[in-house]
């Protein structure tokens, strides 16, 4: 089992270079596999969209909370660490142009020695996505094409460049270098709680990170992902499953129960404390309970 930890953006400290460096370095020393960062390009005041992961329909973050750009933050942390994985969880894919995004991701992966993992979501805040210039209702179709574009650009080595002619993006003769460090490009996991997310993971993804699901509903989505992979001549056993829990509450027994559901990775949310010493103590205690190598 691999254990990732989410940088606690609600603590309003992830844009503090010393705080987030100390947190990431301690997570690395404790033996966590990766550090995960979130994204909101903008938070719209008075949004009417419904946040699907809280009964209130509102996310826990204050409108003016510091939410650093996830890729810039991961690039910064790549320079402050040496081996811990660098992941998004999730990057709001409709907010990005895939040609530019492919270059940014490949650059971070190349310079970090292949440490990057991308987990993308379609986004729930309509106002944010439309502010970034994408049509909200078409974001699923657009995302499928975005993933195809990025994979083409990462794989393309022809002297004539890469061409793509789709519904949303059209180009020819494009050459994008550097390439990601790993053959096959940056792993792309799909985050979400919908059937569409599970199908996208099976068709195009390297894994699924279902959000806010458990029990039969979780099993149903995993089954859909695997069925979709088989339909598209992909190996369902090669797809990873990342499930969530809390830094302060996970135990070896709970990890075993998640492993029984098929989890390859557990993504742990840290308490949003601005007290770095306390945050480090929480990581150390968690690592000790789980028997991580660095504990």
N, C-alpha and C positions, 0 to 999 in steps of 0.2 A: 504494500500500500504506500502511496505517495501522499504527502500532506502539504497543502499550499495554505498560505495565510493572506487574507485580504488586508491591505493597508487601510486603517480606520479613518476614512475620509470624514466621517461625522465628527471626529475630534477636532477638525479644522486646523490640522497641523501638517497635512501632507504636502503643503507648499513651503514648509519651513525646512530648508536644506539640511540643517543639523539634526532636526527631529527625525525626519524620514530616513536620512542616512543611518542614524543610530538604530532605528527600528529594523531596517532591511539588513544591516550588518549583523544584528543580533539574531534575526530569523535565520540567516545563513549559518551563523555559528551554532545555533541550536539543532541544525539538521533538517530544516524545512526544505521541501523540494523547490518551491517557487513562491514569489511574492506577486500578488494580484492587485491591479489597480482598476478603478472604475472610470466612467466617462459621463459627463454632460457638457456639451460644448457651451450651452447657455441654459439657464433655468429661467423660465418665464414666470414673472410674478402673476399671481391670480390665475394660474392655468386651470382649465376645465377638464383636461384629460384625467383619467382615473388610473392611479398607480395600482397595479394589480397584486402587489405583494404585501399590502397592509389593509386591514378592514376599513380604515379611515378613508382609503382612496388617495391618500397623500403620502409622499415619501418623507422619511425622517429628517432629511437634510434641510437646513435653513436655506432660503433663497440666496443669501449672500455668503454661503459657505465656500471656502476655497476648494475648488475641484480642478487640480492641474490637468493640463492636457495629458492623457495617459501615455502617449508615445514619447513625448518629451520627458515625462517623469521617468519612464523606464530607461530611456537613454542615459539620463542622469544617474540612475541607480546602477546601471551597467558599469559605469565608471567608478562607483563607490563599493562595488562587490566584485567577487571573482568567480563564483560558481553557481549561485542560486539562480533558478529559472526566473524569467521575467514574463509576466502574463497580463492580459487584459481580462476583465470579468465584470461587465462586458463593455466592449467598444460598440458604440451605436453606429452600425454600418451605413445607414442612409445618410449620415452626416458627412460622408467622405467621398471624394472622387477616387475611383479604384486605381487609376494610373498613378496619381500622386501617392496614394496610400501604399501601393505595391513598392514604390521606391523607398518610402520611409521605413516600412517593415523590413525590407531586405537590408537596408543600411544598419538598422539596430541589430538584426540577427547576425550579419557579417562581423560587425565590430564587437559583439559580445561573445563571439565564438559559438553561435548556434543555441543561444539560451532563450529565444523568444517563443512564446505560445500565444496565439491569437484566439480569443473567445469573443464572438460577435453576437449582437442581438439586433432585432429590427426596431427597437425603441417603442416606448409607450406614450411619450409626451409629444403629441401632434404638433403643438406650438413650437417646440424646439426643432423638430425635423423640418418643418416648413420654413423656419427662420434660416436653416442651413441650405435651403433651396431645393429640397427633394419633395416629390409628391407623396403625402402620407399613405394614401390608399394603394399606391403602386410599390411600396417599399419592399414587399416580399419578392416580386418579380425582379425588381432592380437589384436586390441583394444577390439573387442567384447569378445574375449577369456580372455583378461586381466580383464575386468569387471566381467566376470563369476568367474574367479579365486578368485578375492578379495571378492566377495560376499560369496562364499563358505567358505573361510577361516574365515570371520567374523562370519558366522552363525554356523560353525562346532563346536560341543561340544562333539562329540562321543569319548569315550576312545581310539578308534582305529584310531582317526584322520581323516583327509580329504584326499580324493584322487581325482585326475583330470587327464584325459588322452585326450589331444587335439592335435591340429596341431602344436602348438608352445611350449606348456608347458605340462610336464608330471611328476606326483609325486603321492605318496601314503603315508598314515600314517602321514600327516602333521598336527601339532597342533600349532595354532597361538594365543597367548595371550599377552597382554590384549585384550579384546574385545572392540569395540567402546562403548561409553556411551549409545547410543540410540539403542533400539531394531530395527533391520533391517539394522544396520550399518550406515556408513557415507553416506549422500545423495550424489548421483552422477548426476550432470547435464552435459548435452552435449552442448559444444559450437561449433559454426560453421555457415556457410551460405549455406550449400549444402543439397540436398535431402537426402543424406546418413546420415547426422547429424540428420535430423528430424526423419528419420526412426529409427536410433539408440536410440534416446531419447524415442520414443514410445515403442520400444521393451525392452530396458534395463535401461533407465534412470529414474531419478526422476524429470527431468525438462529439458527445452531447453533454451539456451541463444544464440539466433541468432545474428550474428555479421554483422553489416553493411547493414541491410535490413529494408525495410519499405513498407507500402502500400500493394498492391496485392501480391507481392512476399513473404512478411512476412506472410500474411494470408494463402498463399498456403502452406508454410512450417509448420505452426501451424496445418493446416488441415491434412497434411501428418502424423505428429506426433500423432494426435488423432486417425486417422484411423489405424495406425500401432499398437497403444495400444489396440484398440478394437479387432484387428485380433489376438492379443496375450493374450486375456482374461485379460487385464489390464484396470484399471479405468482411462480413459483419464482426468477426472476431478481432479484426484489426482496429475497430473503432473503440475509443476510450469512453468511459462514463465517469464524470466528475459529479460528486454529490456534496451537499453542504452540511455544515454543523458549526458549532461555536468553539472558539479557543478555550473558553473557561469551563465548558461542559463536556467536551469530548473525552471519552475514556477508551481504553483498549477494547472493552466489551462492546461499546457502541460502534467503534470502528469495525469490529468483526461483523456486526449486524448489517452495516452498510456494505461491507465486502460481500456478504451473502446475497445482497441485491444486485451485485455485479459491479460495484464501484472499483475503479482503478485508482482514483484520487479522491481525497476529501478536502474540500475548500473551506477553510475555517475563518469565520468572521471574528475579528478581535473587538473587544470592548472599546468604545470610542472615548478613551481617556486621553486628555492632553498631557498627562503625567508620564513622561517617557520611562522613568524608572519602574512605574507600575506596569506599563505596557510590556516592558522587557521581562518583568517577573512573571506576568501571565504567560508569555511565550516559553519561558524556561520551565514553568510548572507543567504546561501542556506537553512540551517535548519530553519531560521526565515521565509523565503518565503514559505516553505512547512509546517510550523506549527508543526515541530517535538517537541516531549515532552521535549527534553533537551534544546531547544532554549530559 
